[in-house]
Amino acid sequence: MRTESFASLKLTFKDGTLSSSLEKYMPNVIFVRAELDGEPVKLARGPKPKSVEGLAPGDLVVEVERPLNTTRQRTECTGFLFEGEQEVLIHPGGTEGVVCTFMASSTAKVIEHPAEDLSDWEIGLTAEQFAIVGGCLNDHQQGSAGYWKCVEEGGVPLPED
């Protein structure tokens, strides 16, 4: 997936300090903004790391804007800022032409699915299965190895690869 990507936003969060860097794989202009629990957070605009102190773990929404000719491709993805390293891959896809995907930067198994695939999967769940998935979201970052283990142990069928 990385070889097809436009860019990669690397995030490291430790002891209340968020460090970010943005590596662009294609010479395109890409703007990346973020909000942590509804408050704007400054991110790196390029490979030079940018640090922000005094933050707490929480819901992180990353907004991506990619100017293309006379239009602007836009998307956003939601993840959870947790202690450790993670990455947001920015790649082609979706209805807008650009998609972003949160990935844990650990060796743990992470099942990757575009947001559209997960929406289709969630729509097919029973009310009981949806409640189990919601419980897993309370305890784990969506898409993390712990999240998928919780979903599987709850008896919910995993999305097809």
Sequence and secondary structure as in RCSB ss.txt:
>XXXX:A:sequence
MRTESFASLKLTFKDGTLSSSLEKYMPNVIFVRAELDGEPVKLARGPKPKSVEGLAPGDLVVEVERPLNTTRQRT
ECTGFLFEGEQEVLIHPGGTEGVVCTFMASSTAKVIEHPAEDLSDWEIGLTAEQFAIVGGCLNDHQQGSAGYWKC
VEEGGVPLPED
>XXXX:A:secstr
 GGG SEEEEEEEETTEEEEEEEESSS   EEEEEETTEEE   SSSS EEE S  SEEEEEEEEEEETTEEEEE
EEEEEE SEEEEEEEES TTTS EEEEEE SSS      HHHHHHHHHTS HHHHHHHHHHHHHS TTSHHHHHH
HHHTT      
